[in-house]
Amino acid sequence: MSIEIRLKRASKVYNPGETVKGSLIVETKSDVSHSGLFLTLDGMVNMQLSSKSVGIFEAFYNSVKPIQLISINLEVQKAGKFTSGVTTIPFEFPLITKSTKPLYDSYHGVFISVQYTLRADLRRGILNKPLVRQLEFVVEGPKVDKITDQPSIPFTITPQSLENIREIRTVPDFKISGALDRAICNIEEPLQGTITVEHSAKPVKSIELQLVRVETCGCAEGYAKDATEIQNIQIAEGDVMRGLAVPIHMVFPRLFTCITTATNNFKIEYEVNIVIVLQDDHLITENFPIKLYRPK
Protein backbone atom coordinates (compact mmCIF):
# COMPACT_ATOMS: atom_id res chain seq x y z
CA MET A 1 0.00 0.00 0.00
CA SER A 2 1.31 3.47 -0.85
CA ILE A 3 0.22 7.09 -0.61
CA GLU A 4 1.47 10.06 -2.63
CA ILE A 5 0.87 13.82 -2.48
CA ARG A 6 0.66 15.55 -5.87
CA LEU A 7 0.28 19.29 -6.34
CA LYS A 8 -1.44 20.70 -9.43
CA ARG A 9 1.26 23.35 -9.79
CA ALA A 10 4.43 21.65 -11.04
CA SER A 11 6.71 24.43 -9.72
CA LYS A 12 5.30 24.01 -6.17
CA VAL A 13 5.65 27.79 -5.75
CA TYR A 14 2.80 29.77 -4.16
CA ASN A 15 2.10 33.30 -2.93
CA PRO A 16 0.25 34.18 0.31
CA GLY A 17 -3.50 34.30 -0.31
CA GLU A 18 -3.40 31.70 -3.11
CA THR A 19 -4.96 28.24 -2.85
CA VAL A 20 -2.80 25.13 -2.70
CA LYS A 21 -4.56 22.49 -4.80
CA GLY A 22 -3.63 18.89 -5.38
CA SER A 23 -4.56 15.24 -4.93
CA LEU A 24 -3.79 12.37 -2.62
CA ILE A 25 -3.08 9.17 -4.57
CA VAL A 26 -3.74 5.99 -2.57
CA GLU A 27 -2.69 2.73 -4.24
CA THR A 28 -3.41 -0.69 -2.76
CA LYS A 29 -3.31 -4.24 -4.10
CA SER A 30 -6.32 -5.40 -2.05
CA ASP A 31 -9.18 -3.94 -0.04
CA VAL A 32 -7.78 -2.17 3.06
CA SER A 33 -9.68 -0.86 6.07
CA HIS A 34 -8.47 2.38 7.67
CA SER A 35 -9.30 4.71 10.56
CA GLY A 36 -9.24 7.92 8.54
CA LEU A 37 -7.02 9.90 6.16
CA PHE A 38 -5.83 13.29 7.39
CA LEU A 39 -3.93 16.10 5.69
CA THR A 40 -2.05 18.87 7.52
CA LEU A 41 -0.54 22.06 6.13
CA ASP A 42 2.20 23.54 8.34
CA GLY A 43 4.40 26.60 8.04
CA MET A 44 7.20 26.85 10.62
CA VAL A 45 10.25 28.97 11.40
CA ASN A 46 12.88 26.80 13.07
CA MET A 47 15.93 28.29 14.77
CA GLN A 48 18.95 26.80 16.44
CA LEU A 49 21.98 28.25 18.15
CA SER A 50 25.53 27.82 16.96
CA SER A 51 27.84 25.95 19.33
CA LYS A 52 29.57 29.21 20.32
CA SER A 53 26.27 30.73 21.53
CA VAL A 54 24.83 27.83 23.54
CA GLY A 55 24.87 28.57 27.25
CA ILE A 56 25.68 32.29 26.92
CA PHE A 57 22.14 33.59 27.43
CA GLU A 58 19.45 31.62 29.20
CA ALA A 59 16.85 33.78 27.44
CA PHE A 60 17.95 32.33 24.08
CA TYR A 61 16.30 29.01 24.82
CA ASN A 62 12.86 30.63 24.77
CA SER A 63 13.54 32.92 21.83
CA VAL A 64 14.69 30.08 19.55
CA LYS A 65 11.55 27.99 19.97
CA PRO A 66 9.85 27.21 16.64
CA ILE A 67 7.42 29.88 15.38
CA GLN A 68 4.25 28.58 13.75
CA LEU A 69 3.13 30.72 10.81
CA ILE A 70 0.20 28.62 9.58
CA SER A 71 -1.43 25.31 10.53
CA ILE A 72 -4.50 23.77 8.87
CA ASN A 73 -5.81 20.26 9.53
CA LEU A 74 -8.24 18.49 7.24
CA GLU A 75 -9.95 15.10 7.46
CA VAL A 76 -9.80 14.03 3.82
CA GLN A 77 -11.49 10.64 4.25
CA LYS A 78 -13.48 9.30 7.16
CA ALA A 79 -12.78 5.83 8.54
CA GLY A 80 -13.75 3.14 6.05
CA LYS A 81 -12.17 1.01 3.34
CA PHE A 82 -10.03 1.61 0.27
CA THR A 83 -10.81 -0.81 -2.55
CA SER A 84 -7.97 -2.39 -4.52
CA GLY A 85 -6.45 -0.20 -7.21
CA VAL A 86 -5.78 3.54 -7.29
CA THR A 87 -7.93 6.06 -5.40
CA THR A 88 -7.53 9.79 -6.14
CA ILE A 89 -8.77 12.29 -3.54
CA PRO A 90 -8.59 16.02 -4.43
CA PHE A 91 -7.84 18.66 -1.78
CA GLU A 92 -7.27 22.40 -1.50
CA PHE A 93 -5.96 24.71 1.23
CA PRO A 94 -6.06 28.54 1.31
CA LEU A 95 -2.66 30.06 2.14
CA ILE A 96 -4.11 32.50 4.64
CA THR A 97 -2.67 32.84 8.12
CA LYS A 98 -4.84 33.65 11.13
CA SER A 99 -1.91 34.96 13.17
CA THR A 100 -0.46 38.47 13.06
CA LYS A 101 2.79 37.12 11.57
CA PRO A 102 3.05 37.20 7.76
CA LEU A 103 4.01 34.17 5.68
CA TYR A 104 7.75 34.63 5.26
CA ASP A 105 9.76 33.42 2.27
CA SER A 106 10.70 29.74 2.19
CA TYR A 107 14.32 29.54 3.29
CA HIS A 108 16.89 26.85 4.13
CA GLY A 109 19.70 28.37 6.19
CA VAL A 110 22.21 27.03 8.69
CA PHE A 111 20.67 28.37 11.91
CA ILE A 112 17.27 29.51 10.58
CA SER A 113 14.85 27.72 8.27
CA VAL A 114 11.36 28.64 7.05
CA GLN A 115 9.50 25.61 5.71
CA TYR A 116 5.99 24.91 4.45
CA THR A 117 4.91 21.26 4.29
CA LEU A 118 1.92 19.07 3.51
CA ARG A 119 1.68 15.90 5.59
CA ALA A 120 -0.68 13.03 4.76
CA ASP A 121 -1.46 10.65 7.63
CA LEU A 122 -3.34 7.43 6.87
CA ARG A 123 -4.32 5.73 10.14
CA ARG A 124 -4.58 1.96 9.84
CA GLY A 125 -5.88 0.78 13.22
CA ILE A 126 -4.14 -0.19 16.45
CA LEU A 127 -1.91 -2.97 15.12
CA ASN A 128 -0.46 -1.09 12.11
CA LYS A 129 1.68 2.03 12.05
CA PRO A 130 0.15 5.06 10.30
CA LEU A 131 1.26 5.53 6.70
CA VAL A 132 2.80 9.00 6.49
CA ARG A 133 3.97 11.06 3.51
CA GLN A 134 5.35 14.59 3.55
CA LEU A 135 5.87 17.13 0.77
CA GLU A 136 7.51 20.55 0.97
CA PHE A 137 6.31 23.43 -1.18
CA VAL A 138 7.69 26.95 -1.64
CA VAL A 139 6.09 30.19 -0.51
CA GLU A 140 7.27 33.50 -1.93
CA GLY A 141 6.46 36.07 0.75
CA PRO A 142 5.92 39.83 0.76
CA LYS A 143 6.48 41.66 -2.55
CA VAL A 144 7.24 45.35 -3.14
CA ASP A 145 7.32 47.65 -6.14
CA LYS A 146 10.35 47.13 -8.36
CA ILE A 147 13.19 49.49 -7.51
CA THR A 148 14.73 51.17 -10.56
CA ASP A 149 17.41 53.79 -11.20
CA GLN A 150 19.74 52.62 -8.46
CA PRO A 151 23.26 54.04 -8.47
CA SER A 152 26.11 51.59 -8.93
CA ILE A 153 28.57 50.98 -6.07
CA PRO A 154 32.10 51.84 -7.20
CA PHE A 155 35.06 50.57 -5.19
CA THR A 156 38.83 50.91 -5.16
CA ILE A 157 40.99 48.53 -3.13
CA THR A 158 44.57 49.45 -2.22
CA PRO A 159 46.84 48.47 0.70
CA GLN A 160 45.89 51.77 2.37
CA SER A 161 42.14 51.00 2.15
CA LEU A 162 42.43 47.60 3.84
CA GLU A 163 41.35 47.11 7.45
CA ASN A 164 42.70 44.70 10.09
CA ILE A 165 46.26 45.02 8.78
CA ARG A 166 49.05 44.91 11.39
CA GLU A 167 51.91 46.03 9.17
CA ILE A 168 51.13 47.58 5.79
CA ARG A 169 54.76 46.98 4.74
CA THR A 170 54.07 43.24 4.49
CA VAL A 171 51.28 43.80 1.94
CA PRO A 172 52.37 43.90 -1.74
CA ASP A 173 51.47 47.00 -3.71
CA PHE A 174 48.28 46.74 -5.78
CA LYS A 175 45.27 48.67 -7.01
CA ILE A 176 41.97 47.01 -7.84
CA SER A 177 38.86 48.91 -8.92
CA GLY A 178 35.37 48.06 -10.09
CA ALA A 179 31.67 48.46 -9.37
CA LEU A 180 28.60 46.47 -8.37
CA ASP A 181 25.45 47.48 -10.25
CA ARG A 182 23.30 47.88 -7.10
CA ALA A 183 23.06 47.34 -3.34
CA ILE A 184 19.31 46.62 -3.15
CA CYS A 185 18.93 43.53 -5.32
CA ASN A 186 15.95 41.94 -7.02
CA ILE A 187 16.23 38.30 -5.87
CA GLU A 188 14.95 37.13 -9.26
CA GLU A 189 17.76 38.85 -11.20
CA PRO A 190 21.53 38.25 -11.08
CA LEU A 191 23.92 40.58 -9.29
CA GLN A 192 26.25 42.09 -11.87
CA GLY A 193 29.25 44.37 -12.04
CA THR A 194 32.93 44.53 -13.06
CA ILE A 195 36.33 44.27 -11.41
CA THR A 196 39.64 45.51 -12.85
CA VAL A 197 43.19 44.83 -11.67
CA GLU A 198 44.89 48.18 -12.35
CA HIS A 199 48.29 46.97 -11.15
CA SER A 200 49.73 44.40 -8.74
CA ALA A 201 53.31 43.82 -7.61
CA LYS A 202 52.53 40.12 -7.14
CA PRO A 203 50.82 37.90 -9.75
CA VAL A 204 47.10 37.26 -9.21
CA LYS A 205 46.14 33.65 -8.51
CA SER A 206 42.34 33.91 -8.41
CA ILE A 207 39.40 36.34 -8.11
CA GLU A 208 36.30 35.02 -6.33
CA LEU A 209 32.83 36.27 -5.45
CA GLN A 210 31.42 35.01 -2.16
CA LEU A 211 27.78 35.28 -1.07
CA VAL A 212 27.34 35.22 2.71
CA ARG A 213 24.21 34.89 4.85
CA VAL A 214 24.14 36.65 8.21
CA GLU A 215 21.61 34.97 10.50
CA THR A 216 20.64 36.51 13.83
CA CYS A 217 18.59 34.66 16.46
CA GLY A 218 17.60 36.16 19.78
CA CYS A 219 15.53 38.67 21.70
CA ALA A 220 15.96 41.82 23.79
CA GLU A 221 18.24 40.03 26.28
CA GLY A 222 20.80 39.13 23.64
CA TYR A 223 21.44 37.99 20.11
CA ALA A 224 23.45 35.23 18.46
CA LYS A 225 24.75 36.43 15.09
CA ASP A 226 26.47 34.06 12.67
CA ALA A 227 27.80 34.55 9.13
CA THR A 228 28.12 31.51 6.85
CA GLU A 229 28.92 31.07 3.17
CA ILE A 230 26.12 30.31 0.71
CA GLN A 231 28.21 30.05 -2.45
CA ASN A 232 31.63 30.96 -3.80
CA ILE A 233 32.06 31.67 -7.51
CA GLN A 234 35.46 31.94 -9.16
CA ILE A 235 35.19 34.78 -11.69
CA ALA A 236 38.85 34.75 -12.82
CA GLU A 237 41.77 32.34 -12.61
CA GLY A 238 45.45 33.09 -13.08
CA ASP A 239 47.28 36.40 -13.46
CA VAL A 240 44.55 38.61 -14.88
CA MET A 241 45.48 41.06 -17.63
CA ARG A 242 45.97 44.51 -16.16
CA GLY A 243 43.29 47.02 -17.06
CA LEU A 244 40.83 44.33 -18.21
CA ALA A 245 37.28 44.72 -16.81
CA VAL A 246 36.31 41.24 -15.62
CA PRO A 247 32.49 40.82 -15.52
CA ILE A 248 30.72 39.87 -12.28
CA HIS A 249 27.57 37.74 -12.61
CA MET A 250 25.94 35.89 -9.72
CA VAL A 251 22.49 34.27 -9.52
CA PHE A 252 20.82 34.07 -6.09
CA PRO A 253 20.03 30.39 -5.40
CA ARG A 254 16.43 29.53 -4.51
CA LEU A 255 15.73 28.30 -0.94
CA PHE A 256 19.30 29.12 0.17
CA THR A 257 18.41 32.81 -0.18
CA CYS A 258 15.20 34.69 0.59
CA ILE A 259 14.29 38.35 0.83
CA THR A 260 16.09 40.27 3.59
CA THR A 261 13.94 39.66 6.68
CA ALA A 262 13.93 41.34 10.11
CA THR A 263 11.57 40.32 12.96
CA ASN A 264 11.60 40.48 16.76
CA ASN A 265 13.05 36.96 17.00
CA PHE A 266 15.30 36.60 13.98
CA LYS A 267 16.97 38.41 11.08
CA ILE A 268 18.25 37.15 7.72
CA GLU A 269 20.70 39.47 5.98
CA TYR A 270 23.29 39.16 3.21
CA GLU A 271 26.77 40.30 2.28
CA VAL A 272 28.94 39.93 -0.80
CA ASN A 273 32.71 39.53 -0.52
CA ILE A 274 35.09 40.11 -3.41
CA VAL A 275 38.17 38.00 -2.70
CA ILE A 276 41.46 38.41 -4.59
CA VAL A 277 44.08 35.71 -3.96
CA LEU A 278 47.68 36.54 -4.90
CA GLN A 279 50.35 33.95 -5.83
CA ASP A 280 52.00 34.23 -2.42
CA ASP A 281 48.53 33.42 -0.90
CA HIS A 282 47.90 36.97 0.29
CA LEU A 283 44.11 37.29 0.63
CA ILE A 284 42.49 40.63 -0.20
CA THR A 285 38.80 40.95 0.71
CA GLU A 286 36.27 43.74 0.19
CA ASN A 287 32.87 43.44 1.89
CA PHE A 288 29.53 44.81 0.58
CA PRO A 289 26.28 44.52 2.59
CA ILE A 290 23.31 43.99 0.23
CA LYS A 291 19.53 43.77 0.61
CA LEU A 292 17.32 41.35 -1.31
CA TYR A 293 13.69 42.02 -2.24
CA ARG A 294 11.06 40.41 -4.49
CA PRO A 295 9.17 42.67 -6.93
CA LYS A 296 5.43 42.55 -7.56
N, C-alpha and C positions, 0 to 999 in steps of 0.2 A: 504494500500500500504506500502511496506517495501523495504529497501535496505540494503545490507550486503556486507562487504569487506572481501574476503577470500584470504589468501596468499597460494601459492603452498607449501612453506616451513613451515612445522608444527611448528618448533622451533621458527620461526620469527626472527632468528638471521642471520645477513648479515655482510660481510666485505666490506670496501670501494673498489669500482671498480666492484663489482658484480651487477647483475641485479635483481631488486625486481619484481617478477612475481606473478600475481594473477588474480582474477576475481571479477567483481561486479555482485551481484545477485539481480535482481529487481523482486519482486513478487507483482502482482496486481490481484484483483478479477474481474476487468473489464477493458475495454480499457481506457487508461489515456493519455491525451495530456500533453506535457511538453515543456519547453523552453530551454532544453539542460541539459546534464549530464556532470559534470566536476570533475576531480580528481586532487588533489594537494598533492605533497610530500614536507614536510617541516622538516628541522633540525634546532633546535634553542637551544642556551644557555641562560637560564633565571637566573638572579641573583637578590637577594634582600638583604637589609641590616637588621641586627639584631636591635632590639629596642635600644640597647646601642650605636649604631653607627649613627643612624639617626640624622641629624642636626650638626654633628661634622665637616664634610667637605662638602662644597658646591659642590666640584668637583666630589664627589661620585655619585651624581645624574646622571651625564653623563656617568660615567664609568660602572654603573650597568644596562644600557639599554640592552635589549636583543640583542644577537649576532646571526645573521642568517648564518648558515653554508651551507645550500643547500635549494633551492626552485625551484620546477618544476611544472608547470601547464599544464594540458592536457584536451582537450575537447574530452571526451570519446564518446559521442553521440550528434549529432546535434539535434536541436529542431524538434519534431515530435510526435510520439505516441507509447506508449508501449501497446501491445495487452495483453489480460488477460492471466494469467499463470505466468510462471517463465522465465525470460530472463537473460542469462548469457553473460557478456561482458568481454573478457580477456583484460589485460593491462600489461605493463611492463615499469619500470623506471630504468635507469642506476644510480648507486650510485656514481656519479662523480661530484665533486664540481668545480664550475668555479672560486671560490674565492681563495685567497692565504691561507686561513685557512684550516687545515685538518679536516676530520670528526672525532671528538673526540668520545670516548667511551660513550655509553648510561649510564646515571647516574641520580639517584634520591637522592639528598641530602636535607639538611635543607635550606641552603641559595643559593645553586647552583644546577641547574638541566640541563641535556643535554638530549633532547628528539627528537625522529624522529617519525613523524606521517604521515599517509595517511588520507586524508579527501575527502569524496565523497559528492558532492553538486548537488542535483537534483532540478532544478528550475521549479516551477509549475505555472508560470503566476503571474499576479499582485495580484489576490485575495487570493492566497494560499501561505503559508510560504514555503520556500525551505525545502526539506527533506535532512537532514545532518546526516552522519555517520562518525565516526572517529576511527582509529585503530592505536595503537602504535606498532612499531617494534623495534628490538634491533640492534644496530650497534656496532661491536667490532673493535675499532680503531687501531692505529699503533701497529705493532708487531715487536719484536726484536729477535735476536738469543737467544736460551735458555742458561741461565747462570748456569754453573755447578761448582763443587768443591769450594763452598763457605764455609768459616770457620764458625763454630757455634759461638754463642754469650754467653759466660759463664757469670754468675752474682752471686754475694754474697751480701746478704742484712743483715746488722747488725745495731744496734742503731747508731753506729758511722758513717755509710755510708748514713744515712738519711739526707735529706735537709729540710729546713723550720721547724726546731725543736727549740722551745724556750728554754726548759730545758730538757736536755737528761736524767736527773734523773727521770723524770716522765714516761719515756719509759721503759717497761719491757725488760729484757734481752732476746735476741733471736739470732739465726743464721739460715738463709735460703739461700740455694744455688740452682743452676740449670743452664739450658742453653736453648736458642732458637736455632733451627737448622740453621736459616739464617736471614739476615736483608733485603735482596733484594728478594722479594717473587714472585713466579709464582702465578698469581691470580687464576689459574685453579687448583692449588694443595693446600692442607691444610697446615697451619702453625703448626709445631710440635716442641716438646721439652720436658723437664722434670723439675720438681721442687721438692726439698727435704727440709723438715724441720729438720735441724740438731739438734737443741734444742730450747726450748721456755719456759720461766719461767711461762707464762700464757697459758692455754689451747687454742688451735686453734678452732675457730668457723666455718670458711669457707675460701676457697681459690678460687678466681675468676679471669677470664681472660676477659679483657675489650678491645674491638676494638673501636678506636676513629677516627673520621674524623676531619681534620683541614682544614676548608674552608676559603680562603682569597679572598676578592673582593676589587678592587680598582685600582689605577693608580699611577703615579709618585707623585701626591700631597698627597697621603695618602692611607692607607689600613685598611680595617676592617677584623680582623682575629678572627674566632670563632671555638671552638672545641666542638663537640657534640658526644654523644655515638651512635654507630651503633648497637652493641650487647654486651651482658654481659653473659658469660658462667661460670657456677659454675663447677669447675673441682675437688673439694673435699669438703666434708661436715663433720663437727665434728672434734675432736681432732686427727689429722693425726698422724699415727705411725711415730716415729722419725727414720730418716735414710731411709725411704721408698721413692723411686723415683716415684713421681706421674706424669703420662704422660700428656702432653699438646697437644691438637688436636683442631684446629679451622678452619672451612671452611669459605672462604670469600663469603658473600651472593651476588648474582647477582643483578644488578641495584643499590643496596645500596653501592656497592664499584665499582670502575673502576681503571684503571691504574693511577699511580701517574702522575698528569698533572700540568704543569706550563706554563702560557701564560702571555701576557702583562696586561690582565684585571682580571685574576683569577688564583687561584692555588687550587688543591685538593691534600692533603697529608694525611698520616695516622700514627697513633701511637698505640702501644699496652701497656696496663697497666696490671701488675700482682698485684692483690689486696689480701692481707692477712688480714682477720678480726679475732681479738682475742676475747675471751669470755667477756672481759671487754669493748668491742667495740672499742678498739684501732685499727686504720686503718693504715696498712703498704702498701705503694704503690711504685712500681718500674716502670719507664717509659722507653719504647724502641721505638724510631722512626723507621719506616719501609718504604720501597718503594715497590710498586706493579708494575709488568710488565706482558705483555702477550706474550708468545713465538710464534714463527712462526710454 
